[in-house]
Structures are given as structure tokens and as C-alpha cells.
Amino acid sequence: MTKPSLPELLHAAVTAVGGTERPGQVTMAEAVAEAIDGGSHLLVQAGTGTGKSLGYLVPALAHGERVVVATATLALQRQLVERDLPRTVEALHPLLRRKPQYAMLKGRSNYLCLHRLHEGVPQEEEDGLFDQFEAAAPTSKLGQDLLRMRDWADETETGDRDDLTPGVSDRAWAQISVSSRECLGATKCAYGAECFAEMARERAKLADVVVTNHALLAIDAIEGAPVLPQHEVLIVDEAHELVSRVTGVATGELTPGQVNRAVKRAAKLVNEKVADQLQTAAEGFERLMELALPGRLEEIPEDLGYALLALRDAARNVISALGSTRDRSVQDEDAVRKQAQASVESVHDVAERITNGSEWDVVWYERHDRFGASLRVAPMSVSGLLREKLFTDRSVTLTSATLKLGGDFNGVGASLGLAPEGTAGTGDAEELPVWKGVDVGSPFDYRKQGILYVAKHLSRPARDGDRADMLDELTELIQAAGGRTLGLFSSMRAAQQAAEELRSRIPEYPILLQGEETLGELIKAFAADPKTCLFGTLSLWQGVDVPGTGCQLVVMDKIPFPRPDDPLMSARQKAVEENGGNGFMAVAATHAALLMAQGAGRLVRATGDKGVVAVLDPRLATARYGSYLKSSMPDFWYTTDRNQVRRSLAAIDAVAKVGEAGE
């Protein structure tokens, strides 16, 4: 029997999910198949509406090797496991003459822990929640959530937090989950045979396709202890997010609260002398942190160095003592010991990392209004880590709607540890992975469907300055659009100020503000009422999908450069400059370009969508880097004519109202 062709398989899959075949999807599938067959690497930009999940799933399933698909968002993981994979597998089964298996795998803390559920949280007595189900009043929100989770535990087959609806707070979930460090281990735990996290791992070992998230992919790469099954093919969707997710996993933090918790947990399990040593070190660290001012520490101050050495040494002694003492008087002693050990190890590891020092690490103080000061350490760059851990022994395909910045893939490629396209394998880049970039375009006609308007007449935004002219412009644009506005702001403070001001100026247009309700509820309310506007910051730049007439104006208050005092970004910029590069373009402009490309992508989500992306920052039209940022965004029709854009918005609104009246 002849092997089915890729177009044949793709056609069957697209038909099964009720989609439409698009030329870009076919191009993408062919490029992915070529990369997998050749064991090479691919960056593929596929615009919204291309159907990229089938563009990589079909060639991956056809190849027959085990594939790991890593995504950034829960929404895409669910779409893959609940919609795309079941239908695609069924459609391809008769053609492939086999039925590929698939599974979802997340970090351990995402699964209900039966030991925690039945034995309670090994917390300090004075916390009053040792038996959390008895102590938490059933009338309180926490108590109600705990009782609901106990009922859910009897019904769930997965124990996956995301299958619990409605969801619960992080505080409630912490009562019935453990980190990998706190886990007793399946062989030592009384509930090991029924463990949801272990069952998920077993399913993943047997699956042909494992769907996971960027964070678990990073843990698998960084920590050296494999959590993902061996795989020959890796596909990273939403790949524009990968570097920041990996950086997050590789970031360490020390806070006085965290250190004091470690002291409390260890005190009842080790001898007084060892416990007192950690207590004294914790007090010294806390005194220093009370005086800490936010900002980067290019060199570790002497007093902080001593405090960290004291913490490291005391924590090491506690870890040794925890391994050699047993106290049967402590209820559920193994779980208490494991939790204490996890807390103390975390303190030890971060203190040791900072005291050892590395030219590749950035250390800084951060101060939070609610949580106080913290000491943080993060890698200057994760490119070397990704190059070494991700691109060896497997074929890697990275895909997103935004991978080409400034017209090529090299900016994103560099952040992933890849040499400029076409140079890998030659000269100085001989050792670097060979890769190819492919842009399969978009099914949308951006020049006919959207306008990019830059408010060139406005004053340049000054940091934390009053922007009265910007608020006037925003008011007029919303009125012309009849509401229907997604406001993307560079800071939460700017979003709050704009919402407060415009609620009093134009009360006929309801303004929803991020943080006043869950993101899911806000987006639902925004989509339901055309007159409504939604204002917010970072997660809205990337997380909103409202096709149709509900979103016809996307506003960016200013170019989203990183804050000048962002310790990690400024350190990265300085490092590029010290190596003879353009730090501003390599770091700040690349960061802004990625966000603006993502933000502009909120406008056109379907073939009938029309509207305007308005950037209320004249620098996009006047600064030299403006062309780089514009070329990273969809190819909308471009104007700086304020009257033209108001007329266009009013016309788009009028057409939308006619359609809505006819529904």
C-alpha cells in the first residue's frame, strides 16, 4: 500500500476540524515535514488564521516519531488536547493505519496531591490550618473552595487544576498540591499508586504526542533531571514567549518571608544549635532587606555578601541535620521533613548562586508595595542554554504569528542562541545549529482590513508625565469608533489613569479595567457589548481573541520599551554595547517590536474583521527606529491623518451597527 501524501493527510485533518485549507498552512506543513525528515531546525511565522496547529501536527503525526509540543498558554493546550488532536487522530487513522496516542503533561504542582488532600498540609501549628478542612470555616471563600476540591477529588480522572471549574485561588490550591521538591516520591508515599502526577507521567511515556508548557520544557532543559519523555521532535508553539518563560524558570529569589518560613519548618526537626544558626542568619538578612533600595547590584555589597554566606552555610547545616535526625513525635513526619527540606534547599541554592557569582548572572533588589523587598538573580541571557539544551539530538520547529522582527528572523534567532540565518555551520558559527526561517504569510488582506494610524501631532511621552493631549485623542477615537476599543497600555498606572479619566468624560461607553475582574470575565464582557472598551497592560497585548465587530479599534498609548530602570533589560543592553553591538536595538527595540506585533495582531482575527490600530506615540512616525517597529507589525494601510482615521472609524462603526441591527 502506498504511503499517503502530506496534502492528502492535511486535507483529511482540515476537513475533520471543520476548517478551510489555506496556502500558508500547506507551505508550513511541507516545511515542518522537511525539517523533521532532515533532523534540522525551523522557525516558521504563520499569521493568525493560518491554522498553524494542524500545520505542524499533521507532518509530526505522519512521521511517526515521538513529538513534544510546548505552548505558552493554557487556552492553546486545551485546544490541542480537546479539539485538534482528537479530531486529527481520528481523521488520519484510516490513512496512516495506526492511531497515534496523545497526552498532556504539566509540572507536579498543577496536579492534586492525594497525600495533601487526606493527611493535611504540614504547616506550622500557629497557622491554624493543620487540618485545613476542619479549620477553614466552610462559610469563608477558602473553606468553600477546600470543600469543593475535596468533592472534586472523588470525581476527577486527571487531578489537573485546569479541569476544576470554576477555578480556585492560589492559596486554596496550595492546600492540596506539592512542588516536585516537596513530593515524598511515589515509592515512599502511601498514595503513590493512585498519584495523579505519576499517572500523567506514565501516560506521557506511552504517548506519540506529548503536549506540555514552556515552563516544563525549561525545567527539563535546565535542571538536568528529565521530566519529559525521550523525544525526537520538538515543536514550540507561541515561540515568541519562550525566552521570557525560560528566563522566569531560571530566575532565583530570596525574601525575608521565604527565609523565615524555612526557619520555622526546620526548627522542630533539627537540634537547637543548628536551628539557631539559621535563625540568626535569617535575622541578619532581614535587617539588610529592610534598607534595600530597588536596582541592580553590579557588585555584591560586603554586608550582603556576609549575610548570604551566613544563610548558605546555616542552610547547608540544616540540610545535613534533616537527613540524619528522625522525630516520630511529629505527626506525618516524612511530609513535614520533606516540606522543610524543600524550603531550606531553596534558600541555600539561591544564596550559593549569588555568593559564587557569575558574569552571566544579573543580581538586583526589587521592592513591592505589598510584599516588601526581595533579592533576585537571573541569567543575563538564556541563548547559550537554549542552544546547548534545546537544539541537540532532536529536530526543533518554533512557530508563532510574530517571529520576524524588522523584516527577518535574526533578532528572535539570536535570543534562542542561533547564528544569523544562513551563516550557521560556517566560519565562526561552524558549531552552531543550522536552521531555516519561513514566513507563510496570513490569509488576511491586512491593507484592506486594517489601518495603522500614528498620532504624529501628539507630544512625545515623558516617563510618568501628564499626557492630556493623549487622553483627548483617545476620547475622540473611542467616540468615532462607537466604543469597540481595546486599550493596550505600557503600564498599569497609565491604564488606570486613562480608565478613570474616560469614565467621567464618556460615560456612555463602559470601560472595563484589567484587575477589576478575572481576565476571562473581562474579555467575555468586552466581546458581548459593542459599546464596551477594555483597558489593560501586558497580558492584554497577547491574550485577547475577539473576532467580529466587538474590537474595531486597538490603541497603544506608547511604544512599549522596557523601563529604563529594569535591571535585567538594562544589563542585557549594556552587555551588547560592551561587545560592540547596538544595545538599544538588540534589546529595547526588539522587546517593543515583539509586543507591538502581538498587540496589533489583536485587531484582525477573522477574514471579515476591519478596524484601526492607533499608536498614540509620535516617535513611531519620527524616530529612526520607527521603520523597524512598523515592519514588525502586520502590513496595514498607514496614515498620520487624524481626520481621515476618524472618518474611517465612523464608517466602520456604521457598517457594524447595520449588521448588529439585522442579527
N, C-alpha and C positions, 0 to 999 in steps of 0.2 A: 504494500500500500504506500502511495506517495505521501511525503510529509506535507501537511497543509502550509500554504504560503502565508506570510505575515499579513498581507492585505485581507486575505480570507479570514484569518483569525480576528483581526481588528474589526472587520465588518460584523462578524458574529457577536463580538463583545459590545460594540456600539449599539447594535440592534437590541441586545438584551437589556441594556440600561436605559433604553428609550432615548438615546442621544442622536446627534447628527454627525456624520463623518465630516471632518474638516481637513483641508490640505495640510495645515500645520501639524495636526495630530499624526497624520501618516508620515510626514517628514521626521517627526520626533521619534515615532516608533522604529523607523528604519535606522535612525542614528543610535538609539539605545541598543537595538539588536546588534549593530556593528560593534559598538563598544564592548558589549558583553561577550560576543563571539571572539573578539580580538584581545580580551583581557585588558582593555585600555580605559581611559577616563574621559568623561564628557561633562561639559557644562552646557545646559540647554535652557534657553529663555523661551518660555511659552506663555503668551499673553492670556489674560482672563478669557474664559470661554473656549479655549483650545481643546479642553478635555484631556489635560496632561496626565491625570491619574491612569487612564486607560493607555495613554501613550507610552507609559513605562511598564504598567502591569502586564500587558499582553506579550511584549517581547520577553519579559522576565519569566513569565509562566511557560512560554513556548520553549525557552532554553532548557529548563528542567533542573538547573542548579538551585541550591537554597539561596533565597534572596531576603535581605533585611531592608525594610522600608522605614526610614526615620522621618517623622514630621514634627513641626513645631507646635501645632495647635491640636487641641482635643477634638475640635469640630472635624478636621480632616481625618484624624484617626478613626473617628466614628463612621465617617462617610465611607472610608476604605473597608472597614470590617463589617459594617451593617448593610452597605448598599453595593459598592463597586465590586468587591471580591466575591460575595456570594453569587451575584448575577454573572460575573465574568467567568468564574469557575464552571458554573452550570452550562454556559454557552459554549465554552471551549472543550468541555468534557468529551462530547462525541468526536470532535476533530482531533484532539490530542490523544484520545483513547486512554486517558488517565485523568484522575480527579485530584488536582493539587489541593493540599491541606493548608490552612492558614490559621494564625493565632496572633493575639495581641499580648505584648509583654511590656510591663512598666516597672518602675522601681518599687522595692518592697513596701515602702510607706504608703503606697497607693492601694494596698490590699488590707482588708480587715484581718486583724490578728486574733485568732481564737483564744490564744493564751491570755491576751489582754482582756478580751471580752469576758472570759469565765473567771479569771483569777484577779482581775482588777489591776489598776495602774500602780506600780511600785513607787508611790510618791511619798514625800515627807509627811509625817503624821499631821503636822500643823496645817498642811494644805487642806485638810478636811475632805479629801476625795479618795481616801484609800479604797473604799468600796464605792466607786463612783455612782453606781445605780441606786444605792441606798442614800448616799449623802446629797446628791444633787436633787433639789426639790423638783418633783415632777411638774410643778406649775411654772418653773423657770424655763427659759428657752433652752438652756443647756440640758436640763433634766428631761425635757420633752424630746430633744434630739437623741439623748442617750437611750431612752426607752424605745424610740422609733428604730434606732440602729440595732438594738437587741432583737426586735421583731424581724427586722430585715435580714439579720444574720441567719435566721431559720429558713428564709426563703431563697436567698441569693445562691446562684450557682458559681459565681465568679469571685465574690467578695471585693469587687473593684469599686472604689469610691465613686467613680463616674457613673456607675449603674444605680446609685442611690439617688432617687428623685422624690421631692426636692432635695437639694444638697444640704450639707451642714457646715458649720463654721470650722475653721482650722482647729480651734480649741476643742470642739466636740470630737472631731476626727482623731485628734491626738490621744484621746482616751482609749481608742480601740485599734491603734496602729503602732508599728515599731519601725525604726530605721534598720538598715542592714546591720549596723554596729550593735544595736540593742537586741537583735534577734538571738534567741538561745541556740538556734540551729535545729534542723528537722530531727536529727538523731537524739538530741537531748530534750526536746520539747514533748510534753505529753500529748500535744495536739499535732505533732509533726506529720502524721499520716493523712490528716484532713486539711493541712495548711493551704490556703488559697494561693499564696505567693509561690509555694513549691509546685502546686498543680499547674499554675500559669507557666512556670519554667519547663515543666515536663511537656506540656502541650507545644511550647515553642521548639523544644528539641525534636519533636516529631513533625513539625510543620515545614512545608515548602516555602511559605511566605510568612515572615515574622514582622508584624507592624509594631513599631516602638516610637519613642520620642527622642528628640535631640539630646536631652539631658542624660538618658540612659546610654545612648551611644557615646557620649562624652565620658561617662563613668567607666564604661567598658574599655575605652581607649586610654584613659589617664591612670586608672588605679591598678592596671596590670592583672587584676583578678577577673577573668572573663565572666560577664553576666549574660551576654548574648551567645546563642549557639554558633558554632563554626559556620561561616557562610562565604560563598564565592562571589556574590554580587551584593553591592550596597547601593541603595537608591536613597538620596537625601532630597525630600520634597521641602518646599518653603526654605530653600537653602540659603536665602539672604539672611536668615535668622541664626544660622549655625554658629558663626564666630561668637556672637554675643552669648548664646546658650553655653557654649564650651567654656568661655571666659567665666561665666557665672559658676559653673561647676568647679572650676579651678581656683576660685576665689576663697580665701580663708578669712575668718572674722573672730575677734575676741572682744567680749563685752564684760563689764563687771558682773552683770546679772548671770551670764553664762558661767563665769568662773565661780561665782557664789553657789550656783546650783550644783556644780561639780563637787565643791567642798561639802555641801550638805549631804549629797548622795554617798560620798565616800566615808564620811565621818563615822557612821555606825558600823562600818565593815573593817576598818583598819585600826591599828593601835594609835593611842593618843598622840604620841610623838610625831608620827608620820602625818596624821590629820592636822596637827597644829602647824607643822611646817607649810602645808598647803594653805591653811587659813591665813597665816602671816603673809605669805606671798600674794594671796588674793587681796588682802587689805592694802598692801603696798601698791599693787596695780590699780586698785580702785581710787586711791588718793591721787595718783597721777592722772587718771582719766577724768577726774573732776575738773582739772585745769586744762585739759586738752583743747586746742583750737583746731578747727577744721583745716585740712590742707595736706599736701604731700610731704612726706619725710624723706628727703633725698639722702640724708644720713640719719641713723637711729641715734637720738639724744642719749647721752650717757646714763641718765637716770632711768629712762625707759629700757635701755639695754640691760641694766641690772635687774629691773623688775621682771623682765621677760626671762632672764636666766634663772631667777629665783622660782618663777612659775614652772618653767620647763623641768628643773631639777626636782622640785617638790612633786610635780605631776608624775614624773618617772618613778619616784619612790612609792607613790600611792599605787601605781600600776603594778609594780613588783609585789607590794604587800597584798593587793587584791587577789593576786594569783596564788598566794601561799596561806591565806587565812580562811577559815570557814566559821560561820556563826549560825548554828542550827536554830538559835532563838529568833532569828529574823524570819518572819513569815515569807514564804516563797523566795527563799534566799538566792536561788540561781538568777531569777529575773531581776531582783534588786541589785545583785552584783553586776549583772550584765549592763544594766542601765547606768550604774555608777562608772563602770569601766569605760563605756562609750563616751560619757561626759568628760571624764578626765583625759582620755586619749585625744579627744577633740582639742582640748586646751593645750595639751602637750605638743601636738603636731603643729598647731599654728604658731605657738611660742618658739618652737625649734626652727620652723621655717624662716621666721623673721630674724631670729638671732644668728642663724647660719648665714643669712644674707645672700642675695644673688643679684647679679647685674641685670637679670632678666625679670626680676620682680619689682613691682611698684608697691610702696607701703604708704598708707595715709590714715589720718584721723577723719572721722565723719561724726557730725553731731545731728541728732534727730530731736525735734521738739518734744516728742512723746517718750522716746526710748533712751535718750541721753547719748553719751559718746560711745563710739566703737572704734577699734583699730582693725584696719583691713589690709589684706595683701592679695595682689592679683598679678598674673603674668603680664609683662609688657606686651607680649604678642603670643597668640596660640598657633601661629602659622607653622612653626617648626614642629610642634606637637602633632598638628593635623597631618603635615606632610609625612612624618615618620609613622604615625599610628593608623592613619586612615587609608593612605594610598598605597599600602604594600599588601601583597598577597590577595588582592581582590580587584574586581572591576568596580569603579565608583562612578555613578551618574548623579550629578547635582542639578536640580531644576527649580525654577521659580519664575514668576512673572517679571521679576526685577533682578537680573544678574549683569546686564550690560549697563555700565555707568559711563557717561561721557562718550558713548558710541562703541566701547569694546568691553571685553570680559577681564581685562588685565587687572583692574582695581580689585575686583572680587577675588580673582585668581591669586593675587599676591597675599590677600588676607588668609587664604587657605594654604599658603605655602607652595604655590605653583609659580613657575617661571613665566615670563610673558609668552603668550601663545605663539607656538612655532619655534621657540628657542630651546625648549626642554630637550635634553638628550644630546646637546651640542655645546662645545666650548666650556665656559664656567658652569653652565647648567646641565652638564652631562649626567649628573647623578639625580637630577630632579625628575618627577613623574611626567611622562608625556601625556598631553591632554588636547582636547579639541573643543572649541566653542561653537554652538549652533543656535541661531535665533530663528525660531519657526514662525515668528510673527503673531498676528492676532486675527481672529475672524471679524473684528470690528473695524469700521471705517472711521478712524478717530477724527480725521479732518472734517468729516461731515457730521459727526455725532457730538463733538465737543469743541469748546473754545478755551484756550489758555489766556487769561486776562491778567496782566501785571499792572497794578495801580502805581504807575510811574510818577504821578504827581504828588504822592504822599511823602512826608518827611521820613528820613531814614530812622529805623527803630533804634532807640538807645536802650541800653540794658536797664530794665526796671523803670524806664521813663514813662511819662504820661503820653498816651497816643490818642489824643482826642480826635485828630483827623482820621485815624484808622477806624475808630468807633463810628464816626459819621458815615464813612464809606461802607462799613459793614451793615449799618442800619439801612442805607439806601439799597444795597444789593439784595438784602433779605426781602425788603418791600417789593422790589422789582420781580423777585423770584416767587413771591407768594408763599414765603416760608421755605419748605423743602430743602433746608440748608444743613450741611454737616460742617461744623466749625472745628478745624484742627489747629490747636494752639501749641506754642512751643513750651509753655509751662502751665502748671495747674493754676497758678496765681493769675496768669493772663486770661485763662478760660473763665475763672470765677468772676474776675472784674468785668469781662465782656458780658457774661450772663446777667450779672446784677444790673449793669447799666441798660442793656437792651430790654430786659424785662419791664423796666419802667418806661422806656421810650416807645416800644411797640408791643403793648400787652396783648394785642390781637393775635400775635404769633407766639404760641407756647415755646419756651426754651428749656430743654432738658439739659442737666449738667452731670457729667461723669462724677460718680461718687455719691450722688443723692439716691441712687438705686443700683441694683446689680446691673452689670453691663448688658446681660441678656434681656432684662426687662426694659432697659432704656432703648435698646435697638428695636425691640418689638413695638414699643410705643411710638418711636420715631417713624417706623415703616407704616404704622396704622393710620396716622393722621398727616395728610399732605402739608398742613399749615405749620407743623411742628418743626423745630430746629433742635439739633443735638450738638452740644459743645463739649470738648474734652481734650485730652492730651494723648500721650504715646500710644496706648492700646487702640485708640480710635483710628490712628493713622494707618493701622494694618488690619484691624479686626472687624470692619463693618462691611456687610454684603447686603445692600438694599437695592435690588434691581427695580426698574419701573419709575414711576413719577414721584416717589417719596423722597428721592435725593437727586435734585437737579442743579444744586449749587454746592460745590466743595470749596471752602475758604481756608487758606493758610495765613495766619496772622503775620508770620515772618519766616525767613529761611531758618530751618531748624538745625543750626550749627550747635555742636556741643557747647556747654557753658565754658567760658574761659578758665574757670576755676575747677573744672572736672579733673581730678588728679590723674586718672588713668589716661584719658584722651590727651591731656596736655603732655604727659610723659611720653606717650607714643609719638606725638607730633615732634617733640624735642629730639627724640631718638632718630627719627627720619632726617631731621635737619642736620644732626651731627654726622650722619652718613652721607651728607651731600645732596639729599633729596629735598623736595618741596613738602614740608611737613603739613602746611595748611591744606594743600590739595590732596595729599595722600590720606589724611586723617579727617580733618574737619569737613572738607568739601565732599569727600566720599560718604561720610556719615549723613550729611544733609541730602545728598543726591539719592541715597537709598530710601530715606524717609519720604522725600518729595515724590519719588517714583511710586512708592507704595500709596501715599496719600492721594495722588492724582488718580491712581487706579481704583479708588472708591467710586468714581463718577460713573463710568460706563461698565455695567455689569451684564448687559444683555444687548442684543442687536437693535432693539428699539429705543434704547436709552439715549437721551440728549441732555446737554447741560453745559455748565461753565465751571472751570477750576479757576478761582480768583486768588492770586498771591498778593497780599497787601504789604509788600516789601519791595520798594523801588530798585533795590540792589540787583534783583533778578534781571532787570532790563538794563542797568547801567554799569554793573561791575564786570570785570574781565572774566570772572569765574561763572557769570550768568549763563553763558552759552553751554558750559559743561553741565550745569544743573538742568537746563532746558532739554538738552539732548538725552538726558537720562529719563525724562518723562514721556508719556505717550505723545504721539505726533499730532497734537490738537492744532486747530487753526489759532494763530497767535495775534493778539491785539493789545494795545495800551490805551485804546479809545474808550473812555469811561461811558460816554453816551451810547456808543454802539453796543456795549455789553449790557447796558440797562435795557435797551430796546430788545435785544436778543433774549434776555431772561424773561421779559414780559411776554414776548411771543411764545416762548417755550411753555410758560405758565398757562397762557390762554389755551393752547392745544391740550395740555394736560387736563385742565378743568373740563373741557368738552368731553374728553374720554371718560373722566370720572363721573360726569353727569349721566353719561349713557350706560354706566355699569348697573 
